[in-house]
Amino acid sequence: MNQSSFARRLRGGIWLIGALLGLAACGGTAPSAAVPSSPDVFPSLNSSSKASVPLETDAAPAQQPTPTLTSTPNAARPTRATASAPPAPTVTIRPSPVPTKATGVAVPPYYFGVNTYDEVLEQDHVRALATSAGARMVRAIVKWDQIEKTQGEYDWSSTDAIFTTLTESNFTPLAMIVDNPKWIANTPCGPVKDRLAFDRFLHALVVRYPKIRYWMLYNEPDNSNYPRGHNGGCFGSDDLDGNGKPDYADYAEHLKIAWRAIHRANPDAELVSGALAFDNFDQASAPPGYPGGGQGGSFNAQFLANLVKYVQDNPPDPGAKYFDILAYNFYPIYGPYWERQAGGVGIGAKANMLRNILRQANLPTRLLVSETGANAFNNGVEEQSRYVTKTYVRGIASGLVAVVWWTFRDFPDSAAPPQNTWKYGLLDQNNSPKPAYAAYQTLAHKLTGAQYLDALSAQGSEGYLLSQDNAGLAVVWASGDTPVTIAFSGGALVLTDMYGAERQVLDNSPEDQDRAAGRIGVQVDGNPLYIQAANP
């Protein structure tokens, strides 16, 4: 788990009068980097886990001509738009009485997820806090070695408790299957030797729990660090089980068997691949120019490319798949690297790279993030709150199925180092909500059911337009340290800060930064702000 810096080089002022809220703009941002044509080289950052780095860094402001905004089409799911030199200082787009209805899919409640290490399952008041936060997906661990200690004998008591608790509380479980029994594998995280028994277990599991839709097979299967360590999966080595096949090929076969077993048991269920780390690559697979030469890394840079090649060379039966959804984990320390490689911002830049690889193989491109987070220990509670809002909004713009926050509660101070410094939670170690909890709650309340429309391109800021109940909603923040002045047409706006505090701003009021009649100027800093037209 890592945290990071998001490179933001866009500075300066901008006047924006927007579409849907009555927006128009002059301003722009640098275009996204091109997506590379080959997935074979991934020179990534090499960082130790939980590195102490700020979440955002900014280049010095540059003098730029004032450009005229040109919106980028929604279909491309951009996070940055292009700009050209202006024929006039501003362009005004008049508001429509009724905003154009969004054509995208509404953000489902289960888009907002959290990871639990049993606190949500075992403590009623913590579970109530998760519900109040707006979290509707919970990543829960299913331990195979606890269910089938002896081959063919199933003890469902642990999973009965997990799934009964979650479903009765209206959560959507993301069931992560880990921990091979000793009788079926020589590792807890790698290839199994009896694939028929593997098939039988998965089929029995899904038959018993027909309400569970999402089943995930291991976590971070691209790990090549076993036996030194693993996080639930270890298929990134050459041949851990000694069967003469590379472990990525074994994982592909595991996926194929799992997809068939799961869909045979429940056609409505979906198989989610084990969430790829796809970061912090190891020395053996690090390409030339990889920072640090891969020393200290734990993940095979070629795992996904090899997996995809195997799938291409060994297509499943007609109508079958290897997986329905590809999962990945994202921590912001790697954000700048993916932005340089694939364009986009943060969590969306990594999605761009993964989609590029999958498209080349003609594979499904639905993506889910099963871990993301920011450590308040290193970055402070306000920066953690910023990251919550920015990352989930960027994920909506990237069309992700769901984003799971790691983790719901802080690790305690009494934990062994370095876990005692892992303060990623929305709750502190005493189950008290942190500021990030309020940011998450505001986000889920504002955006559940919203439909993504477009990126809002404006120099010095990052923003996104959505539709909620056929009304426009903008989420904006300054890209760097310099506040940005944004002017919205209309007589009254409702501004909601990232913690949920609302205020109304009227045209020509003292808070109006634009003195022109019919426009309200709002100053935006690095803290995300929700902006809506006030009801008449």
C-alpha positions as CSV (number, residue, x, y, z in Angstrom):
1,M,0.0,0.0,0.0
2,N,1.5,3.3,-1.0
3,Q,0.8,6.9,-1.3
4,S,2.1,9.6,-3.5
5,S,2.4,12.7,-5.4
6,F,0.0,13.8,-8.2
7,A,1.9,16.1,-10.6
8,R,-0.1,19.1,-11.3
9,R,1.4,21.8,-13.6
10,L,-1.6,23.8,-14.4
11,R,-1.8,27.3,-12.9
12,G,-3.3,30.7,-13.3
13,G,-6.7,32.3,-13.4
14,I,-9.7,31.3,-15.4
15,W,-13.2,32.7,-16.0
16,L,-15.7,29.9,-16.4
17,I,-19.4,30.1,-17.1
18,G,-20.5,26.6,-17.5
19,A,-22.7,24.3,-19.5
20,L,-25.5,22.8,-17.5
21,L,-25.0,25.2,-14.6
22,G,-24.8,27.9,-17.3
23,L,-21.1,27.6,-17.7
24,A,-18.8,29.2,-20.3
25,A,-15.1,29.4,-20.2
26,C,-11.8,30.7,-21.5
27,G,-8.9,28.6,-20.4
28,G,-7.4,25.2,-20.9
29,T,-5.0,22.6,-19.8
30,A,-2.1,20.7,-21.4
31,P,-3.3,17.8,-23.5
32,S,-2.9,14.2,-22.2
33,A,0.1,12.2,-23.1
34,A,-0.3,9.6,-25.9
35,V,-1.1,6.0,-24.9
36,P,1.9,3.9,-25.8
37,S,1.4,1.3,-28.5
38,S,3.1,-1.6,-26.6
39,P,2.4,-2.8,-23.1
40,D,5.8,-4.5,-22.8
41,V,7.8,-1.8,-21.2
42,F,6.6,-0.3,-17.9
43,P,9.4,1.9,-16.3
44,S,7.7,2.5,-13.0
45,L,8.6,4.2,-9.8
46,N,10.4,2.0,-7.3
47,S,9.3,2.8,-3.8
48,S,9.2,1.0,-0.6
49,S,5.8,0.4,0.9
50,K,4.1,3.2,2.8
51,A,6.7,5.8,1.5
52,S,6.4,9.2,3.2
53,V,5.6,11.4,0.2
54,P,3.2,14.3,-0.2
55,L,0.1,13.6,-2.3
56,E,0.5,16.6,-4.6
57,T,3.5,18.4,-6.0
58,D,3.4,21.3,-8.4
59,A,5.8,22.8,-11.0
60,A,6.5,26.5,-10.9
61,P,3.7,28.5,-12.6
62,A,4.4,29.4,-16.2
63,Q,3.2,32.4,-18.2
64,Q,0.6,31.2,-20.7
65,P,-1.6,33.0,-23.2
66,T,-5.3,32.9,-22.3
67,P,-6.8,30.2,-24.5
68,T,-10.3,29.4,-25.5
69,L,-11.7,26.2,-24.1
70,T,-12.7,23.4,-26.5
71,S,-14.6,20.6,-24.7
72,T,-13.5,17.0,-25.2
73,P,-16.2,14.4,-26.1
74,N,-17.6,12.4,-23.2
75,A,-17.1,9.1,-25.1
76,A,-13.3,9.4,-24.7
77,R,-13.7,9.8,-21.0
78,P,-11.0,12.5,-20.8
79,T,-9.6,14.0,-17.7
80,R,-7.9,16.8,-19.6
81,A,-9.0,18.8,-22.6
82,T,-7.2,20.7,-25.3
83,A,-7.2,24.5,-25.9
84,S,-6.5,26.8,-28.7
85,A,-5.6,30.5,-29.0
86,P,-8.7,32.7,-28.4
87,P,-10.4,34.9,-31.0
88,A,-12.0,36.8,-28.1
89,P,-11.3,37.0,-24.4
90,T,-14.3,34.9,-23.3
91,V,-17.0,32.7,-24.8
92,T,-20.4,32.6,-23.1
93,I,-22.6,29.6,-23.3
94,R,-26.2,30.5,-22.2
95,P,-27.8,28.1,-19.7
96,S,-30.6,25.9,-20.9
97,P,-33.8,25.9,-18.8
98,V,-33.5,22.1,-18.4
99,P,-30.0,20.7,-18.6
100,T,-29.3,18.1,-21.2
101,K,-30.0,14.6,-19.8
102,A,-26.9,12.5,-19.3
103,T,-26.6,9.4,-21.4
104,G,-24.2,7.6,-19.1
105,V,-25.0,5.0,-16.5
106,A,-26.0,6.4,-13.1
107,V,-23.4,5.9,-10.3
108,P,-24.6,2.9,-8.4
109,P,-24.7,2.8,-4.6
110,Y,-22.1,0.0,-4.6
111,Y,-19.6,2.2,-6.4
112,F,-18.6,3.4,-3.0
113,G,-16.8,0.6,-1.2
114,V,-14.6,0.0,1.8
115,N,-12.3,-2.7,2.9
116,T,-12.8,-4.3,6.3
117,Y,-10.6,-6.4,8.6
118,D,-13.7,-7.6,10.5
119,E,-14.5,-4.4,12.2
120,V,-17.5,-3.8,9.9
121,L,-18.6,-7.4,10.3
122,E,-18.2,-7.8,14.1
123,Q,-19.1,-4.4,15.5
124,D,-22.7,-3.1,15.1
125,H,-21.8,0.6,15.7
126,V,-18.9,0.4,13.1
127,R,-21.2,-1.2,10.6
128,A,-23.7,1.6,11.2
129,L,-21.0,4.1,10.6
130,A,-20.2,2.4,7.3
131,T,-23.8,2.6,6.3
132,S,-24.1,6.3,7.3
133,A,-20.9,7.1,5.3
134,G,-22.7,5.9,2.1
135,A,-20.5,2.8,1.6
136,R,-22.5,0.0,0.0
137,M,-19.7,-2.3,-1.2
138,V,-17.6,-4.1,1.4
139,R,-14.5,-6.1,0.4
140,A,-14.6,-9.2,2.6
141,I,-12.1,-12.1,2.8
142,V,-13.2,-15.6,2.1
143,K,-10.5,-18.0,3.5
144,W,-10.6,-21.3,1.6
145,D,-8.4,-23.1,4.1
146,Q,-11.0,-22.3,6.9
147,I,-13.9,-23.7,4.8
148,E,-12.3,-26.9,3.5
149,K,-9.6,-28.0,5.9
150,T,-10.1,-31.5,4.8
151,Q,-10.9,-32.2,1.1
152,G,-14.6,-32.5,0.4
153,E,-15.7,-31.4,3.9
154,Y,-17.0,-27.9,4.1
155,D,-17.4,-25.8,7.2
156,W,-19.5,-22.7,6.1
157,S,-19.7,-21.1,9.5
158,S,-17.3,-18.3,8.9
159,T,-18.7,-17.3,5.5
160,D,-22.3,-17.7,6.7
161,A,-21.6,-15.1,9.3
162,I,-19.9,-12.8,6.8
163,F,-22.5,-12.9,4.1
164,T,-25.5,-12.9,6.4
165,T,-24.2,-9.8,8.2
166,L,-23.4,-7.9,5.0
167,T,-26.5,-8.8,3.0
168,E,-28.9,-8.1,5.9
169,S,-27.3,-4.7,6.2
170,N,-27.8,-4.0,2.5
171,F,-24.1,-4.1,1.6
172,T,-22.8,-5.6,-1.7
173,P,-20.0,-7.9,-0.8
174,L,-16.9,-8.1,-2.9
175,A,-15.9,-11.6,-1.9
176,M,-12.1,-12.1,-2.1
177,I,-11.1,-15.8,-2.2
178,V,-7.7,-16.4,-0.6
179,D,-5.6,-18.9,1.3
180,N,-5.3,-22.3,-0.4
181,P,-5.7,-25.3,1.9
182,K,-2.4,-27.2,2.5
183,W,-3.8,-30.4,0.9
184,I,-4.2,-28.7,-2.5
185,A,-1.1,-26.5,-2.9
186,N,2.4,-26.0,-1.8
187,T,1.7,-22.3,-1.2
188,P,-1.3,-20.4,0.3
189,C,-1.3,-17.9,-2.6
190,G,-0.2,-19.7,-5.8
191,P,-1.2,-22.5,-8.1
192,V,-3.3,-25.5,-6.9
193,K,-2.5,-29.0,-7.9
194,D,-6.1,-30.5,-8.0
195,R,-8.1,-28.4,-10.4
196,L,-11.2,-30.6,-10.2
197,A,-11.3,-30.0,-6.4
198,F,-10.8,-26.3,-7.1
199,D,-13.8,-26.4,-9.4
200,R,-15.9,-28.3,-6.9
201,F,-15.1,-25.8,-4.1
202,L,-16.0,-22.7,-6.1
203,H,-19.2,-24.2,-7.4
204,A,-20.3,-25.2,-3.9
205,L,-19.4,-21.8,-2.6
206,V,-21.4,-19.9,-5.2
207,V,-24.4,-22.3,-4.9
208,R,-24.5,-21.7,-1.2
209,Y,-24.5,-17.9,-1.5
210,P,-26.7,-17.0,-4.5
211,K,-27.1,-13.4,-3.4
212,I,-23.4,-12.7,-3.9
213,R,-22.6,-11.1,-7.2
214,Y,-18.9,-10.3,-7.2
215,W,-16.3,-13.0,-6.6
216,M,-12.6,-12.1,-6.7
217,L,-9.9,-14.7,-7.2
218,Y,-6.9,-13.9,-4.9
219,N,-5.3,-10.4,-4.4
220,E,-2.3,-9.1,-6.3
221,P,-1.6,-12.3,-8.2
222,D,1.3,-10.5,-9.9
223,N,3.3,-10.8,-6.7
224,S,6.7,-12.4,-7.4
225,N,8.0,-12.1,-3.8
226,Y,6.9,-15.4,-2.3
227,P,8.0,-16.8,0.1
228,R,9.3,-13.5,1.5
229,G,5.8,-12.1,1.4
230,H,2.4,-11.9,-0.3
231,N,-0.9,-10.1,0.0
232,G,-3.2,-13.0,-1.1
233,G,-1.8,-14.0,-4.4
234,C,1.6,-15.1,-5.8
235,F,1.5,-16.1,-9.5
236,G,4.2,-13.7,-10.6
237,S,7.1,-16.2,-10.3
238,D,8.3,-18.7,-12.8
239,D,7.0,-22.0,-11.5
240,L,6.2,-22.1,-7.8
241,D,4.4,-25.5,-8.0
242,G,7.0,-27.2,-10.2
243,N,4.5,-28.3,-12.8
244,G,6.7,-27.1,-15.7
245,K,4.3,-24.3,-16.6
246,P,4.8,-20.6,-15.8
247,D,2.7,-19.4,-13.0
248,Y,0.9,-16.8,-15.1
249,A,-0.4,-19.6,-17.3
250,D,-1.6,-21.5,-14.1
251,Y,-3.4,-18.3,-13.0
252,A,-5.1,-18.0,-16.4
253,E,-6.3,-21.6,-16.1
254,H,-7.5,-20.9,-12.6
255,L,-9.5,-18.0,-13.9
256,K,-11.0,-20.1,-16.7
257,I,-12.1,-22.8,-14.3
258,A,-13.4,-20.3,-11.8
259,W,-15.5,-18.4,-14.4
260,R,-17.1,-21.7,-15.5
261,A,-17.8,-22.9,-12.0
262,I,-19.2,-19.6,-10.8
263,H,-21.4,-19.1,-13.9
264,R,-22.6,-22.7,-13.7
265,A,-23.7,-22.1,-10.1
266,N,-25.2,-18.6,-10.7
267,P,-25.4,-17.1,-14.2
268,D,-25.9,-13.6,-12.6
269,A,-22.6,-13.7,-10.7
270,E,-19.4,-12.2,-12.0
271,L,-15.8,-13.2,-11.7
272,V,-13.4,-10.4,-10.8
273,S,-9.8,-11.1,-11.5
274,G,-7.4,-10.8,-8.6
275,A,-6.6,-7.2,-8.2
276,L,-3.3,-6.4,-9.9
277,A,-0.8,-4.4,-8.0
278,F,0.8,-3.5,-11.4
279,D,3.2,-1.2,-9.6
280,N,6.5,-1.5,-7.6
281,F,8.0,-3.9,-10.2
282,D,10.7,-6.3,-9.2
283,Q,14.4,-6.3,-10.3
284,A,14.0,-9.4,-12.5
285,S,11.3,-7.9,-14.7
286,A,12.2,-4.2,-14.5
287,P,12.8,-2.8,-18.0
288,P,15.8,-0.6,-18.9
289,G,15.5,2.8,-17.3
290,Y,13.3,1.5,-14.5
291,P,14.1,3.8,-11.5
292,G,16.3,2.0,-9.0
293,G,16.6,-1.0,-11.3
294,G,13.6,-2.6,-9.5
295,Q,15.5,-3.2,-6.3
296,G,13.1,-3.8,-3.5
297,G,10.1,-4.3,-5.8
298,S,7.7,-7.2,-5.4
299,F,5.6,-7.4,-8.6
300,N,6.2,-8.8,-12.0
301,A,6.0,-6.1,-14.7
302,Q,5.2,-8.6,-17.4
303,F,2.5,-10.6,-15.6
304,L,-0.4,-8.9,-17.3
305,A,1.2,-8.9,-20.7
306,N,2.0,-12.6,-20.3
307,L,-1.5,-13.4,-19.0
308,V,-3.1,-11.6,-21.9
309,K,-0.9,-13.4,-24.4
310,Y,-1.9,-16.7,-22.9
311,V,-5.6,-15.9,-23.1
312,Q,-5.2,-14.9,-26.8
313,D,-3.4,-18.1,-27.6
314,N,-5.8,-20.3,-25.6
315,P,-9.3,-18.8,-26.2
316,P,-12.1,-20.1,-24.0
317,D,-15.1,-22.1,-25.2
318,P,-17.7,-20.0,-27.2
319,G,-19.7,-17.9,-24.8
320,A,-17.2,-18.3,-22.0
321,K,-14.6,-15.9,-20.6
322,Y,-11.6,-15.9,-18.4
323,F,-13.1,-13.1,-16.2
324,D,-15.9,-10.5,-16.3
325,I,-14.1,-7.6,-14.6
326,L,-10.4,-6.8,-14.2
327,A,-9.5,-5.5,-10.8
328,Y,-6.5,-3.4,-9.9
329,N,-5.2,-1.5,-6.9
330,F,-4.1,2.1,-7.0
331,Y,-2.0,4.2,-4.6
332,P,-1.1,7.7,-5.5
333,I,2.6,7.4,-5.2
334,Y,2.4,5.9,-8.7
335,G,0.1,8.5,-10.2
336,P,2.6,10.6,-12.0
337,Y,4.2,7.6,-13.7
338,W,0.8,6.4,-15.1
339,E,0.0,10.0,-16.2
340,R,3.2,10.1,-18.2
341,Q,2.6,6.7,-19.7
342,A,-1.1,6.8,-20.6
343,G,-2.5,10.3,-20.1
344,G,-5.3,11.1,-17.7
345,V,-5.0,11.8,-14.0
346,G,-4.3,9.5,-11.0
347,I,-6.6,6.5,-10.8
348,G,-7.9,7.2,-14.3
349,A,-4.4,7.2,-15.9
350,K,-3.7,3.7,-14.6
351,A,-7.1,2.7,-16.0
352,N,-6.1,4.1,-19.4
353,M,-3.0,1.9,-19.4
354,L,-4.9,-1.3,-18.4
355,R,-7.6,-0.7,-21.0
356,N,-5.0,-0.2,-23.7
357,I,-3.5,-3.6,-22.9
358,L,-6.8,-5.3,-22.8
359,R,-8.1,-3.7,-26.0
360,Q,-5.0,-5.0,-27.8
361,A,-6.1,-8.5,-26.8
362,N,-9.8,-7.9,-27.5
363,L,-10.6,-8.6,-23.9
364,P,-13.3,-7.1,-21.7
365,T,-12.4,-3.6,-20.4
366,R,-14.7,-3.2,-17.3
367,L,-12.4,-2.2,-14.4
368,L,-12.8,-2.2,-10.6
369,V,-10.5,-0.8,-8.0
370,S,-10.3,-3.0,-5.0
371,E,-7.9,-0.9,-3.0
372,T,-7.0,2.8,-2.9
373,G,-6.1,5.0,0.0
374,A,-4.0,7.8,1.4
375,N,-2.1,7.7,4.7
376,A,-3.0,10.6,7.0
377,F,0.1,9.8,9.1
378,N,2.4,11.1,6.4
379,N,0.1,13.6,4.6
380,G,-2.3,14.9,7.2
381,V,-6.0,14.6,7.5
382,E,-6.9,17.4,5.1
383,E,-4.8,16.0,2.3
384,Q,-6.4,12.6,2.9
385,S,-9.8,14.1,2.6
386,R,-8.9,15.8,-0.6
387,Y,-7.7,12.5,-2.0
388,V,-11.0,10.8,-1.1
389,T,-13.0,13.2,-3.2
390,K,-10.6,13.6,-6.1
391,T,-10.1,9.9,-6.5
392,Y,-13.7,8.8,-6.4
393,V,-14.7,11.6,-8.8
394,R,-11.9,10.7,-11.2
395,G,-13.0,7.1,-11.0
396,I,-16.5,8.0,-12.0
397,A,-15.1,9.9,-15.0
398,S,-13.1,6.8,-15.9
399,G,-16.2,4.5,-15.8
400,L,-15.0,2.3,-13.0
401,V,-17.4,-0.3,-11.7
402,A,-16.5,0.4,-8.0
403,V,-13.8,1.9,-5.9
404,V,-12.9,0.3,-2.5
405,W,-11.3,2.5,0.1
406,W,-8.4,0.8,2.0
407,T,-9.2,0.6,4.8
408,F,-12.2,1.6,6.8
409,R,-10.4,1.9,10.2
410,D,-6.8,2.9,11.1
411,F,-4.4,0.3,12.2
412,P,-3.8,0.8,15.9
413,D,-0.7,2.5,17.4
414,S,0.0,-0.8,19.2
415,A,0.5,-2.7,15.9
416,A,4.0,-3.8,14.9
417,P,5.9,-1.3,12.7
418,P,5.3,-0.2,10.1
419,Q,1.6,-1.0,10.5
420,N,1.4,1.3,13.5
421,T,1.8,4.2,11.1
422,W,-0.9,3.0,8.6
423,K,-3.6,5.6,9.2
424,Y,-5.5,5.1,6.0
425,G,-8.8,4.7,7.7
426,L,-12.0,6.8,7.5
427,L,-12.2,6.0,11.2
428,D,-9.4,6.3,13.7
429,Q,-8.2,3.4,15.8
430,N,-11.0,4.2,18.4
431,N,-13.8,4.1,15.7
432,S,-14.2,7.8,15.7
433,P,-14.8,9.4,12.3
434,K,-11.9,11.3,10.9
435,P,-12.3,14.3,8.5
436,A,-11.9,11.9,5.6
437,Y,-15.1,10.1,6.8
438,A,-17.1,13.4,6.3
439,A,-15.5,13.8,2.8
440,Y,-16.5,10.3,1.9
441,Q,-20.0,10.7,3.3
442,T,-20.5,14.0,1.4
443,L,-19.2,12.4,-1.8
444,A,-21.5,9.4,-1.6
445,H,-24.5,11.5,-0.8
446,K,-23.9,14.0,-3.6
447,L,-22.9,11.5,-6.4
448,T,-24.8,8.3,-5.8
449,G,-27.2,8.2,-8.8
450,A,-25.5,10.9,-10.7
451,Q,-24.5,10.5,-14.3
452,Y,-21.1,11.6,-15.6
453,L,-21.2,14.1,-18.5
454,D,-17.8,15.5,-19.2
455,A,-14.5,16.8,-18.0
456,L,-14.6,20.5,-17.2
457,S,-11.4,21.9,-18.8
458,A,-10.1,25.1,-17.3
459,Q,-6.6,26.3,-16.8
460,G,-5.4,26.1,-13.2
461,S,-8.3,23.8,-12.2
462,E,-9.6,20.3,-12.5
463,G,-13.3,19.7,-12.7
464,Y,-16.1,17.3,-13.8
465,L,-19.7,17.9,-14.8
466,L,-22.4,15.5,-13.8
467,S,-26.2,15.4,-13.9
468,Q,-28.2,14.6,-10.7
469,D,-32.0,14.5,-11.0
470,N,-31.7,16.3,-14.4
471,A,-29.9,19.2,-12.8
472,G,-26.3,20.1,-13.4
473,L,-23.6,19.5,-10.7
474,A,-19.9,20.5,-11.0
475,V,-17.1,19.2,-8.8
476,V,-14.0,21.4,-9.1
477,W,-10.7,22.2,-7.4
478,A,-7.6,24.2,-8.1
479,S,-4.8,22.1,-9.7
480,G,-2.0,23.8,-7.7
481,D,-1.5,26.2,-4.9
482,T,-2.9,29.2,-6.7
483,P,-6.6,29.8,-6.2
484,V,-8.7,29.9,-9.3
485,T,-11.6,32.3,-9.8
486,I,-14.6,30.7,-11.6
487,A,-17.6,32.7,-12.7
488,F,-21.0,31.0,-13.0
489,S,-24.0,32.6,-14.7
490,G,-27.1,32.9,-12.6
491,G,-28.5,34.7,-9.6
492,A,-27.8,32.2,-6.8
493,L,-25.5,29.2,-6.3
494,V,-25.2,26.5,-3.6
495,L,-21.6,25.7,-2.7
496,T,-20.8,22.6,-0.7
497,D,-17.3,22.0,0.6
498,M,-15.7,18.6,0.7
499,Y,-16.9,18.0,4.3
500,G,-20.6,18.8,3.5
501,A,-21.0,22.4,4.7
502,E,-23.3,24.3,2.4
503,R,-23.6,28.0,1.8
504,Q,-25.5,30.1,-0.7
505,V,-23.9,32.8,-2.7
506,L,-26.0,35.5,-4.5
507,D,-25.1,37.6,-7.4
508,N,-23.4,40.9,-6.3
509,S,-23.1,39.7,-2.7
510,P,-19.8,40.4,-0.9
511,E,-18.7,36.8,-1.6
512,D,-19.3,37.2,-5.3
513,Q,-15.8,37.6,-6.9
514,D,-17.3,38.7,-10.3
515,R,-18.9,42.1,-10.1
516,A,-20.7,41.7,-13.5
517,A,-24.5,41.4,-13.2
518,G,-25.8,37.9,-13.8
519,R,-22.5,36.2,-12.9
520,I,-21.2,34.8,-9.6
521,G,-17.5,34.5,-9.1
522,V,-16.3,31.7,-6.9
523,Q,-12.8,31.3,-5.7
524,V,-11.6,27.7,-5.7
525,D,-8.6,26.3,-3.9
526,G,-7.2,22.8,-3.6
527,N,-10.1,21.6,-1.6
528,P,-12.8,20.1,-3.9
529,L,-16.0,22.1,-4.1
530,Y,-19.5,21.0,-5.3
531,I,-21.4,23.7,-7.2
532,Q,-25.1,23.7,-8.1
533,A,-27.6,26.3,-9.1
534,A,-29.9,27.3,-6.2
535,N,-33.5,26.4,-6.5
536,P,-35.6,29.3,-7.6
